[in-house]
Amino acid sequence: MRRFTPAVLAALTLTTALTAVPAAQAHTGRPALGIDHCSATACHFDVPPGTYDVKVLLGGEAASSTAIGGETRRSLLPETAVPAGERVARSFTVNVRTPEGEPTGAAGTPGLDLVLSGAAPALADIRVTPARHARQIFLVGDSTVCDQPGDPYAGWGQQLPRYLRKGVSVANYADSGESTVTYLGNPQLWATVQPQIRRGDLVLIQLAHNDKTTDEATYRANLETLVAGVREKGGEPVLVTPIVRRWFNADGTLNNGTALLVNGLGVDHPAVIRSVAAALDVPLIDLTAKTKALVESLGVEGSKALYLYNEKRDNTHTSVHGATVYAQLVRDELLALSLVPKGAVRVG
């Protein structure tokens, strides 16, 4: 499994240790797993697939600054500074699944893996328990959304967990290279996601980049099928227009088919998504409009850091920085649309 590499590794303070009990007890739902399962830079918990609450106590004798990632390079807790001699408690909820990253990718490491990073990481205590009342946010998408397995790539869904508090977790079933056609047709994808949806869960759907040969009628019908499938299970579908490609016109705008995801058949994907959302009364996150405005405001040079232009001459896929910025846009829209309560998100 690929893991975050801490920018600076410092001595990790491990105090107030919990006494661990056999993993079998953890599987029954009783609090069981603590700091005994951690080394200086990582923790491993032998738990089955499911949803888990994680409570950490950060800080040490010296000033510290700690971030937590986990599984396939997910960002779970943003870097948190703690003054010397103090302790700060933070909590989050994490989805553990197999495969742990992209649904058609490698299985990954069984259990829950967390990695500590930051300028001076310090973990004083940790407790992992099965989540009892977690609300899932399922993600249906492509490579711009998925849990990317390796640097320098990152999907916005990979960074979204850092903006959520305990009680809400992200189950990222986005997969590289998928269109609406292939997502519905592959049993590892929609047929795996739909049975897991429970009443009240959100399902964010962003599929467009790979519908390059999908005609408008088929594209519209596929979106309608996904929406109906979510509602059938009692979940709430949310349609998300695709992030723009960083493809500038001479005048510094992105007003062209490549940037705005108009395919070779002339299908304007964002426009169809908006139309379906309006017709079916589905909440819409217009990420195309949001990312277009941001990229244009940054300009040709400033927007390079959002994508992998400098590393790969790639104007479609995002860097960790870009994915984090775009995840923040999604968070803001979830709040604006009242899809998640204010107390469920981190605003920093």
Contacts in CASP RR format, 6 or more apart in sequence:
PFRMAT RR
TARGET T0000
AUTHOR 0000-0000-0000
METHOD contacts of the structure
MODEL  1
MRRFTPAVLAALTLTTALTAVPAAQAHTGRPALGIDHCSATACHFDVPPG
TYDVKVLLGGEAASSTAIGGETRRSLLPETAVPAGERVARSFTVNVRTPE
GEPTGAAGTPGLDLVLSGAAPALADIRVTPARHARQIFLVGDSTVCDQPG
DPYAGWGQQLPRYLRKGVSVANYADSGESTVTYLGNPQLWATVQPQIRRG
DLVLIQLAHNDKTTDEATYRANLETLVAGVREKGGEPVLVTPIVRRWFNA
DGTLNNGTALLVNGLGVDHPAVIRSVAAALDVPLIDLTAKTKALVESLGV
EGSKALYLYNEKRDNTHTSVHGATVYAQLVRDELLALSLVPKGAVRVG
1 71 0 8 1.000
1 72 0 8 1.000
1 100 0 8 1.000
1 106 0 8 1.000
1 108 0 8 1.000
1 109 0 8 1.000
1 113 0 8 1.000
2 72 0 8 1.000
2 73 0 8 1.000
2 149 0 8 1.000
2 150 0 8 1.000
2 151 0 8 1.000
3 42 0 8 1.000
3 70 0 8 1.000
3 73 0 8 1.000
3 113 0 8 1.000
3 115 0 8 1.000
4 69 0 8 1.000
4 70 0 8 1.000
4 73 0 8 1.000
4 115 0 8 1.000
4 117 0 8 1.000
5 117 0 8 1.000
6 41 0 8 1.000
6 115 0 8 1.000
6 116 0 8 1.000
6 117 0 8 1.000
6 118 0 8 1.000
6 121 0 8 1.000
7 117 0 8 1.000
7 118 0 8 1.000
7 119 0 8 1.000
8 118 0 8 1.000
8 119 0 8 1.000
8 120 0 8 1.000
9 40 0 8 1.000
9 41 0 8 1.000
9 121 0 8 1.000
10 64 0 8 1.000
10 119 0 8 1.000
10 120 0 8 1.000
10 121 0 8 1.000
10 122 0 8 1.000
11 40 0 8 1.000
12 40 0 8 1.000
12 41 0 8 1.000
12 116 0 8 1.000
12 121 0 8 1.000
12 122 0 8 1.000
12 123 0 8 1.000
13 59 0 8 1.000
13 60 0 8 1.000
13 61 0 8 1.000
13 62 0 8 1.000
13 64 0 8 1.000
13 122 0 8 1.000
13 123 0 8 1.000
13 124 0 8 1.000
14 35 0 8 1.000
14 38 0 8 1.000
14 40 0 8 1.000
14 123 0 8 1.000
14 124 0 8 1.000
15 60 0 8 1.000
15 124 0 8 1.000
15 125 0 8 1.000
16 35 0 8 1.000
16 57 0 8 1.000
16 124 0 8 1.000
16 125 0 8 1.000
17 34 0 8 1.000
17 35 0 8 1.000
17 36 0 8 1.000
17 125 0 8 1.000
18 34 0 8 1.000
18 35 0 8 1.000
18 36 0 8 1.000
18 125 0 8 1.000
18 126 0 8 1.000
18 127 0 8 1.000
19 36 0 8 1.000
20 32 0 8 1.000
20 33 0 8 1.000
20 34 0 8 1.000
20 36 0 8 1.000
20 37 0 8 1.000
21 30 0 8 1.000
21 32 0 8 1.000
22 32 0 8 1.000
23 32 0 8 1.000
23 33 0 8 1.000
23 45 0 8 1.000
23 46 0 8 1.000
23 47 0 8 1.000
25 32 0 8 1.000
26 32 0 8 1.000
26 33 0 8 1.000
26 45 0 8 1.000
26 46 0 8 1.000
26 47 0 8 1.000
26 128 0 8 1.000
26 129 0 8 1.000
26 130 0 8 1.000
27 47 0 8 1.000
27 48 0 8 1.000
29 129 0 8 1.000
29 130 0 8 1.000
30 129 0 8 1.000
31 127 0 8 1.000
31 129 0 8 1.000
32 128 0 8 1.000
32 129 0 8 1.000
33 45 0 8 1.000
33 47 0 8 1.000
33 127 0 8 1.000
33 128 0 8 1.000
33 129 0 8 1.000
34 45 0 8 1.000
34 125 0 8 1.000
34 126 0 8 1.000
34 127 0 8 1.000
34 128 0 8 1.000
35 43 0 8 1.000
35 123 0 8 1.000
35 125 0 8 1.000
35 126 0 8 1.000
37 43 0 8 1.000
37 44 0 8 1.000
37 45 0 8 1.000
37 46 0 8 1.000
37 126 0 8 1.000
37 128 0 8 1.000
38 123 0 8 1.000
38 126 0 8 1.000
41 115 0 8 1.000
41 116 0 8 1.000
41 117 0 8 1.000
41 121 0 8 1.000
42 113 0 8 1.000
42 114 0 8 1.000
42 115 0 8 1.000
42 116 0 8 1.000
43 112 0 8 1.000
43 113 0 8 1.000
43 114 0 8 1.000
43 116 0 8 1.000
43 126 0 8 1.000
44 109 0 8 1.000
44 111 0 8 1.000
44 112 0 8 1.000
44 113 0 8 1.000
44 114 0 8 1.000
45 52 0 8 1.000
45 111 0 8 1.000
45 112 0 8 1.000
45 113 0 8 1.000
45 114 0 8 1.000
45 128 0 8 1.000
46 110 0 8 1.000
46 111 0 8 1.000
47 96 0 8 1.000
47 111 0 8 1.000
47 112 0 8 1.000
47 128 0 8 1.000
47 130 0 8 1.000
48 96 0 8 1.000
48 111 0 8 1.000
49 96 0 8 1.000
49 97 0 8 1.000
49 98 0 8 1.000
49 111 0 8 1.000
50 95 0 8 1.000
50 96 0 8 1.000
50 97 0 8 1.000
50 130 0 8 1.000
50 131 0 8 1.000
51 93 0 8 1.000
51 94 0 8 1.000
51 95 0 8 1.000
51 96 0 8 1.000
51 130 0 8 1.000
51 131 0 8 1.000
51 134 0 8 1.000
51 136 0 8 1.000
51 169 0 8 1.000
52 93 0 8 1.000
52 94 0 8 1.000
52 96 0 8 1.000
52 112 0 8 1.000
52 128 0 8 1.000
52 129 0 8 1.000
52 130 0 8 1.000
52 131 0 8 1.000
53 91 0 8 1.000
53 92 0 8 1.000
53 93 0 8 1.000
53 128 0 8 1.000
53 129 0 8 1.000
53 130 0 8 1.000
53 131 0 8 1.000
53 134 0 8 1.000
53 166 0 8 1.000
53 167 0 8 1.000
54 76 0 8 1.000
54 91 0 8 1.000
54 92 0 8 1.000
54 93 0 8 1.000
54 94 0 8 1.000
54 114 0 8 1.000
54 126 0 8 1.000
54 127 0 8 1.000
54 128 0 8 1.000
55 89 0 8 1.000
55 90 0 8 1.000
55 91 0 8 1.000
55 126 0 8 1.000
55 127 0 8 1.000
55 129 0 8 1.000
55 166 0 8 1.000
56 68 0 8 1.000
56 77 0 8 1.000
56 89 0 8 1.000
56 90 0 8 1.000
56 91 0 8 1.000
56 123 0 8 1.000
56 125 0 8 1.000
56 126 0 8 1.000
57 87 0 8 1.000
57 88 0 8 1.000
57 89 0 8 1.000
57 123 0 8 1.000
57 124 0 8 1.000
57 125 0 8 1.000
57 126 0 8 1.000
58 64 0 8 1.000
58 66 0 8 1.000
58 80 0 8 1.000
58 82 0 8 1.000
58 87 0 8 1.000
58 88 0 8 1.000
58 89 0 8 1.000
58 90 0 8 1.000
58 122 0 8 1.000
58 123 0 8 1.000
58 124 0 8 1.000
59 66 0 8 1.000
59 82 0 8 1.000
59 85 0 8 1.000
59 86 0 8 1.000
59 87 0 8 1.000
59 88 0 8 1.000
59 122 0 8 1.000
59 123 0 8 1.000
59 124 0 8 1.000
60 82 0 8 1.000
60 84 0 8 1.000
60 85 0 8 1.000
60 86 0 8 1.000
60 87 0 8 1.000
60 122 0 8 1.000
60 124 0 8 1.000
61 84 0 8 1.000
61 85 0 8 1.000
62 84 0 8 1.000
62 85 0 8 1.000
62 120 0 8 1.000
62 122 0 8 1.000
63 81 0 8 1.000
63 82 0 8 1.000
63 83 0 8 1.000
63 84 0 8 1.000
63 120 0 8 1.000
64 81 0 8 1.000
64 82 0 8 1.000
64 84 0 8 1.000
64 120 0 8 1.000
64 121 0 8 1.000
64 122 0 8 1.000
65 79 0 8 1.000
65 80 0 8 1.000
65 81 0 8 1.000
65 82 0 8 1.000
65 118 0 8 1.000
65 119 0 8 1.000
65 120 0 8 1.000
65 121 0 8 1.000
66 77 0 8 1.000
66 79 0 8 1.000
66 80 0 8 1.000
66 82 0 8 1.000
66 116 0 8 1.000
66 117 0 8 1.000
66 118 0 8 1.000
66 120 0 8 1.000
66 121 0 8 1.000
66 122 0 8 1.000
66 123 0 8 1.000
67 75 0 8 1.000
67 77 0 8 1.000
67 78 0 8 1.000
67 79 0 8 1.000
67 80 0 8 1.000
67 116 0 8 1.000
67 117 0 8 1.000
67 118 0 8 1.000
67 121 0 8 1.000
68 76 0 8 1.000
68 77 0 8 1.000
68 92 0 8 1.000
68 114 0 8 1.000
68 115 0 8 1.000
68 116 0 8 1.000
68 117 0 8 1.000
69 75 0 8 1.000
69 76 0 8 1.000
69 77 0 8 1.000
69 114 0 8 1.000
69 115 0 8 1.000
69 116 0 8 1.000
69 117 0 8 1.000
70 76 0 8 1.000
70 94 0 8 1.000
70 112 0 8 1.000
70 113 0 8 1.000
70 114 0 8 1.000
70 115 0 8 1.000
71 94 0 8 1.000
71 96 0 8 1.000
71 100 0 8 1.000
71 101 0 8 1.000
71 112 0 8 1.000
71 113 0 8 1.000
71 147 0 8 1.000
72 100 0 8 1.000
72 101 0 8 1.000
72 102 0 8 1.000
72 108 0 8 1.000
72 147 0 8 1.000
72 148 0 8 1.000
72 149 0 8 1.000
72 158 0 8 1.000
73 147 0 8 1.000
73 148 0 8 1.000
73 149 0 8 1.000
73 150 0 8 1.000
73 154 0 8 1.000
73 158 0 8 1.000
74 94 0 8 1.000
74 147 0 8 1.000
74 158 0 8 1.000
74 159 0 8 1.000
74 161 0 8 1.000
74 170 0 8 1.000
74 172 0 8 1.000
75 158 0 8 1.000
75 159 0 8 1.000
75 161 0 8 1.000
75 162 0 8 1.000
75 324 0 8 1.000
76 92 0 8 1.000
76 94 0 8 1.000
76 114 0 8 1.000
76 161 0 8 1.000
76 162 0 8 1.000
77 90 0 8 1.000
77 92 0 8 1.000
77 162 0 8 1.000
78 162 0 8 1.000
78 346 0 8 1.000
78 348 0 8 1.000
79 117 0 8 1.000
79 118 0 8 1.000
79 119 0 8 1.000
80 88 0 8 1.000
80 90 0 8 1.000
82 88 0 8 1.000
82 122 0 8 1.000
87 124 0 8 1.000
91 165 0 8 1.000
91 166 0 8 1.000
92 161 0 8 1.000
92 164 0 8 1.000
92 165 0 8 1.000
92 166 0 8 1.000
93 131 0 8 1.000
93 134 0 8 1.000
93 164 0 8 1.000
93 165 0 8 1.000
93 166 0 8 1.000
93 167 0 8 1.000
93 168 0 8 1.000
93 169 0 8 1.000
94 112 0 8 1.000
94 161 0 8 1.000
94 169 0 8 1.000
95 136 0 8 1.000
95 169 0 8 1.000
95 170 0 8 1.000
95 171 0 8 1.000
95 172 0 8 1.000
96 111 0 8 1.000
96 112 0 8 1.000
97 171 0 8 1.000
98 107 0 8 1.000
98 108 0 8 1.000
98 110 0 8 1.000
99 105 0 8 1.000
99 106 0 8 1.000
99 107 0 8 1.000
99 108 0 8 1.000
100 107 0 8 1.000
100 108 0 8 1.000
100 109 0 8 1.000
100 147 0 8 1.000
101 108 0 8 1.000
101 146 0 8 1.000
101 147 0 8 1.000
101 149 0 8 1.000
101 172 0 8 1.000
102 146 0 8 1.000
102 147 0 8 1.000
102 148 0 8 1.000
102 149 0 8 1.000
102 174 0 8 1.000
102 175 0 8 1.000
102 176 0 8 1.000
103 173 0 8 1.000
103 175 0 8 1.000
103 188 0 8 1.000
103 189 0 8 1.000
103 192 0 8 1.000
104 175 0 8 1.000
104 186 0 8 1.000
104 188 0 8 1.000
104 189 0 8 1.000
105 149 0 8 1.000
105 175 0 8 1.000
106 149 0 8 1.000
112 128 0 8 1.000
116 123 0 8 1.000
131 167 0 8 1.000
131 169 0 8 1.000
133 167 0 8 1.000
134 167 0 8 1.000
134 168 0 8 1.000
134 169 0 8 1.000
135 167 0 8 1.000
135 168 0 8 1.000
135 169 0 8 1.000
135 200 0 8 1.000
135 201 0 8 1.000
135 202 0 8 1.000
136 168 0 8 1.000
136 169 0 8 1.000
136 170 0 8 1.000
136 171 0 8 1.000
136 196 0 8 1.000
136 197 0 8 1.000
136 198 0 8 1.000
136 201 0 8 1.000
136 202 0 8 1.000
137 160 0 8 1.000
137 164 0 8 1.000
137 168 0 8 1.000
137 169 0 8 1.000
137 170 0 8 1.000
137 171 0 8 1.000
137 201 0 8 1.000
137 202 0 8 1.000
137 203 0 8 1.000
137 204 0 8 1.000
137 340 0 8 1.000
138 171 0 8 1.000
138 173 0 8 1.000
138 193 0 8 1.000
138 196 0 8 1.000
138 197 0 8 1.000
138 201 0 8 1.000
138 202 0 8 1.000
138 203 0 8 1.000
138 204 0 8 1.000
139 145 0 8 1.000
139 146 0 8 1.000
139 157 0 8 1.000
139 160 0 8 1.000
139 170 0 8 1.000
139 171 0 8 1.000
139 172 0 8 1.000
139 173 0 8 1.000
139 174 0 8 1.000
139 203 0 8 1.000
139 204 0 8 1.000
139 206 0 8 1.000
140 173 0 8 1.000
140 174 0 8 1.000
140 183 0 8 1.000
140 189 0 8 1.000
140 190 0 8 1.000
140 193 0 8 1.000
140 203 0 8 1.000
140 204 0 8 1.000
140 205 0 8 1.000
140 206 0 8 1.000
140 207 0 8 1.000
140 226 0 8 1.000
141 173 0 8 1.000
141 174 0 8 1.000
141 175 0 8 1.000
141 178 0 8 1.000
141 183 0 8 1.000
141 205 0 8 1.000
141 206 0 8 1.000
141 207 0 8 1.000
142 174 0 8 1.000
142 175 0 8 1.000
142 176 0 8 1.000
142 177 0 8 1.000
142 178 0 8 1.000
142 179 0 8 1.000
142 206 0 8 1.000
142 207 0 8 1.000
142 208 0 8 1.000
142 209 0 8 1.000
142 210 0 8 1.000
143 153 0 8 1.000
143 155 0 8 1.000
143 174 0 8 1.000
143 175 0 8 1.000
143 176 0 8 1.000
143 177 0 8 1.000
143 209 0 8 1.000
143 317 0 8 1.000
144 155 0 8 1.000
144 156 0 8 1.000
144 206 0 8 1.000
144 209 0 8 1.000
144 242 0 8 1.000
144 243 0 8 1.000
144 316 0 8 1.000
144 317 0 8 1.000
144 318 0 8 1.000
145 155 0 8 1.000
145 156 0 8 1.000
145 157 0 8 1.000
145 172 0 8 1.000
145 174 0 8 1.000
145 206 0 8 1.000
146 155 0 8 1.000
146 157 0 8 1.000
146 158 0 8 1.000
146 172 0 8 1.000
146 174 0 8 1.000
146 175 0 8 1.000
146 176 0 8 1.000
147 155 0 8 1.000
147 157 0 8 1.000
147 158 0 8 1.000
147 172 0 8 1.000
147 174 0 8 1.000
148 154 0 8 1.000
148 155 0 8 1.000
148 158 0 8 1.000
148 176 0 8 1.000
151 320 0 8 1.000
152 308 0 8 1.000
152 311 0 8 1.000
152 312 0 8 1.000
152 319 0 8 1.000
152 320 0 8 1.000
153 308 0 8 1.000
153 317 0 8 1.000
153 318 0 8 1.000
153 319 0 8 1.000
154 318 0 8 1.000
154 319 0 8 1.000
154 320 0 8 1.000
154 322 0 8 1.000
154 323 0 8 1.000
154 324 0 8 1.000
155 174 0 8 1.000
155 317 0 8 1.000
155 318 0 8 1.000
155 323 0 8 1.000
155 326 0 8 1.000
156 243 0 8 1.000
156 318 0 8 1.000
156 322 0 8 1.000
156 323 0 8 1.000
156 324 0 8 1.000
156 326 0 8 1.000
156 327 0 8 1.000
156 330 0 8 1.000
157 170 0 8 1.000
157 172 0 8 1.000
157 174 0 8 1.000
157 323 0 8 1.000
157 327 0 8 1.000
157 330 0 8 1.000
158 172 0 8 1.000
158 323 0 8 1.000
158 327 0 8 1.000
159 320 0 8 1.000
159 323 0 8 1.000
159 324 0 8 1.000
159 326 0 8 1.000
159 327 0 8 1.000
160 170 0 8 1.000
160 172 0 8 1.000
160 327 0 8 1.000
160 330 0 8 1.000
160 331 0 8 1.000
161 169 0 8 1.000
161 170 0 8 1.000
162 324 0 8 1.000
162 327 0 8 1.000
162 346 0 8 1.000
163 327 0 8 1.000
163 328 0 8 1.000
163 331 0 8 1.000
163 345 0 8 1.000
163 346 0 8 1.000
164 170 0 8 1.000
164 331 0 8 1.000
164 340 0 8 1.000
164 344 0 8 1.000
164 345 0 8 1.000
164 346 0 8 1.000
165 343 0 8 1.000
165 344 0 8 1.000
165 345 0 8 1.000
165 346 0 8 1.000
167 344 0 8 1.000
168 340 0 8 1.000
168 344 0 8 1.000
168 345 0 8 1.000
171 193 0 8 1.000
171 196 0 8 1.000
173 189 0 8 1.000
173 192 0 8 1.000
173 193 0 8 1.000
174 206 0 8 1.000
175 183 0 8 1.000
175 188 0 8 1.000
175 189 0 8 1.000
177 209 0 8 1.000
177 210 0 8 1.000
178 186 0 8 1.000
178 189 0 8 1.000
178 207 0 8 1.000
178 210 0 8 1.000
179 207 0 8 1.000
179 210 0 8 1.000
179 211 0 8 1.000
179 212 0 8 1.000
179 214 0 8 1.000
180 207 0 8 1.000
180 211 0 8 1.000
180 214 0 8 1.000
180 218 0 8 1.000
180 219 0 8 1.000
180 222 0 8 1.000
180 223 0 8 1.000
180 226 0 8 1.000
181 211 0 8 1.000
181 214 0 8 1.000
181 218 0 8 1.000
181 222 0 8 1.000
182 189 0 8 1.000
182 210 0 8 1.000
183 189 0 8 1.000
183 190 0 8 1.000
183 207 0 8 1.000
183 226 0 8 1.000
184 190 0 8 1.000
184 222 0 8 1.000
184 225 0 8 1.000
184 226 0 8 1.000
185 191 0 8 1.000
190 226 0 8 1.000
193 203 0 8 1.000
194 229 0 8 1.000
194 230 0 8 1.000
194 232 0 8 1.000
194 233 0 8 1.000
195 233 0 8 1.000
197 203 0 8 1.000
197 230 0 8 1.000
197 233 0 8 1.000
197 234 0 8 1.000
197 235 0 8 1.000
198 233 0 8 1.000
198 234 0 8 1.000
198 235 0 8 1.000
199 233 0 8 1.000
199 234 0 8 1.000
199 235 0 8 1.000
200 234 0 8 1.000
200 235 0 8 1.000
200 236 0 8 1.000
201 233 0 8 1.000
201 234 0 8 1.000
201 235 0 8 1.000
201 236 0 8 1.000
202 235 0 8 1.000
202 236 0 8 1.000
202 238 0 8 1.000
202 334 0 8 1.000
202 339 0 8 1.000
202 340 0 8 1.000
203 226 0 8 1.000
203 230 0 8 1.000
203 235 0 8 1.000
203 236 0 8 1.000
203 237 0 8 1.000
203 238 0 8 1.000
204 238 0 8 1.000
204 240 0 8 1.000
204 285 0 8 1.000
204 330 0 8 1.000
205 223 0 8 1.000
205 226 0 8 1.000
205 227 0 8 1.000
205 230 0 8 1.000
205 237 0 8 1.000
205 238 0 8 1.000
205 239 0 8 1.000
205 240 0 8 1.000
206 240 0 8 1.000
206 241 0 8 1.000
206 242 0 8 1.000
206 243 0 8 1.000
206 287 0 8 1.000
207 222 0 8 1.000
207 223 0 8 1.000
207 242 0 8 1.000
208 241 0 8 1.000
208 242 0 8 1.000
208 261 0 8 1.000
208 269 0 8 1.000
208 270 0 8 1.000
208 273 0 8 1.000
209 242 0 8 1.000
209 261 0 8 1.000
209 316 0 8 1.000
211 219 0 8 1.000
211 263 0 8 1.000
211 267 0 8 1.000
211 269 0 8 1.000
212 263 0 8 1.000
212 264 0 8 1.000
213 263 0 8 1.000
213 264 0 8 1.000
213 265 0 8 1.000
214 222 0 8 1.000
214 263 0 8 1.000
214 265 0 8 1.000
214 267 0 8 1.000
215 265 0 8 1.000
215 267 0 8 1.000
216 265 0 8 1.000
216 266 0 8 1.000
216 267 0 8 1.000
216 272 0 8 1.000
219 267 0 8 1.000
219 269 0 8 1.000
219 272 0 8 1.000
220 272 0 8 1.000
220 275 0 8 1.000
220 276 0 8 1.000
223 239 0 8 1.000
223 272 0 8 1.000
223 273 0 8 1.000
223 276 0 8 1.000
224 276 0 8 1.000
224 280 0 8 1.000
226 237 0 8 1.000
227 237 0 8 1.000
227 239 0 8 1.000
227 276 0 8 1.000
227 280 0 8 1.000
227 282 0 8 1.000
229 237 0 8 1.000
230 236 0 8 1.000
230 237 0 8 1.000
231 237 0 8 1.000
236 283 0 8 1.000
236 339 0 8 1.000
237 282 0 8 1.000
237 283 0 8 1.000
238 282 0 8 1.000
238 283 0 8 1.000
238 284 0 8 1.000
238 285 0 8 1.000
238 337 0 8 1.000
238 339 0 8 1.000
239 273 0 8 1.000
239 276 0 8 1.000
239 277 0 8 1.000
239 282 0 8 1.000
239 283 0 8 1.000
239 284 0 8 1.000
239 285 0 8 1.000
240 273 0 8 1.000
240 284 0 8 1.000
240 285 0 8 1.000
240 287 0 8 1.000
240 330 0 8 1.000
241 261 0 8 1.000
241 269 0 8 1.000
241 270 0 8 1.000
241 273 0 8 1.000
241 274 0 8 1.000
241 284 0 8 1.000
241 285 0 8 1.000
241 286 0 8 1.000
241 287 0 8 1.000
241 288 0 8 1.000
241 289 0 8 1.000
242 261 0 8 1.000
242 269 0 8 1.000
242 270 0 8 1.000
242 287 0 8 1.000
242 288 0 8 1.000
243 287 0 8 1.000
243 288 0 8 1.000
243 291 0 8 1.000
243 318 0 8 1.000
243 326 0 8 1.000
244 254 0 8 1.000
244 259 0 8 1.000
244 260 0 8 1.000
244 261 0 8 1.000
244 288 0 8 1.000
244 291 0 8 1.000
244 292 0 8 1.000
244 295 0 8 1.000
245 254 0 8 1.000
245 258 0 8 1.000
245 259 0 8 1.000
245 261 0 8 1.000
245 315 0 8 1.000
245 316 0 8 1.000
246 254 0 8 1.000
246 259 0 8 1.000
246 295 0 8 1.000
246 303 0 8 1.000
246 304 0 8 1.000
246 306 0 8 1.000
246 307 0 8 1.000
246 309 0 8 1.000
246 315 0 8 1.000
246 316 0 8 1.000
247 254 0 8 1.000
247 256 0 8 1.000
247 257 0 8 1.000
247 258 0 8 1.000
247 259 0 8 1.000
247 315 0 8 1.000
248 254 0 8 1.000
248 259 0 8 1.000
248 299 0 8 1.000
248 300 0 8 1.000
249 255 0 8 1.000
249 256 0 8 1.000
252 296 0 8 1.000
252 299 0 8 1.000
252 300 0 8 1.000
253 296 0 8 1.000
254 260 0 8 1.000
254 292 0 8 1.000
254 295 0 8 1.000
254 296 0 8 1.000
259 292 0 8 1.000
260 268 0 8 1.000
260 270 0 8 1.000
260 288 0 8 1.000
260 292 0 8 1.000
261 268 0 8 1.000
261 269 0 8 1.000
261 270 0 8 1.000
261 288 0 8 1.000
262 268 0 8 1.000
262 269 0 8 1.000
263 269 0 8 1.000
270 286 0 8 1.000
270 288 0 8 1.000
270 289 0 8 1.000
273 284 0 8 1.000
274 284 0 8 1.000
274 286 0 8 1.000
276 282 0 8 1.000
277 283 0 8 1.000
277 284 0 8 1.000
278 284 0 8 1.000
283 337 0 8 1.000
283 339 0 8 1.000
285 330 0 8 1.000
285 333 0 8 1.000
285 334 0 8 1.000
285 337 0 8 1.000
286 333 0 8 1.000
287 326 0 8 1.000
287 329 0 8 1.000
287 330 0 8 1.000
287 333 0 8 1.000
290 329 0 8 1.000
290 333 0 8 1.000
291 326 0 8 1.000
291 329 0 8 1.000
294 303 0 8 1.000
294 306 0 8 1.000
294 325 0 8 1.000
294 329 0 8 1.000
295 303 0 8 1.000
295 306 0 8 1.000
298 306 0 8 1.000
304 310 0 8 1.000
305 319 0 8 1.000
305 321 0 8 1.000
305 322 0 8 1.000
306 318 0 8 1.000
306 319 0 8 1.000
306 321 0 8 1.000
306 322 0 8 1.000
306 325 0 8 1.000
306 326 0 8 1.000
307 314 0 8 1.000
307 315 0 8 1.000
307 316 0 8 1.000
307 317 0 8 1.000
307 318 0 8 1.000
307 319 0 8 1.000
307 322 0 8 1.000
308 314 0 8 1.000
308 317 0 8 1.000
308 318 0 8 1.000
308 319 0 8 1.000
309 315 0 8 1.000
311 319 0 8 1.000
318 326 0 8 1.000
331 345 0 8 1.000
334 340 0 8 1.000
334 345 0 8 1.000
335 342 0 8 1.000
335 345 0 8 1.000
END
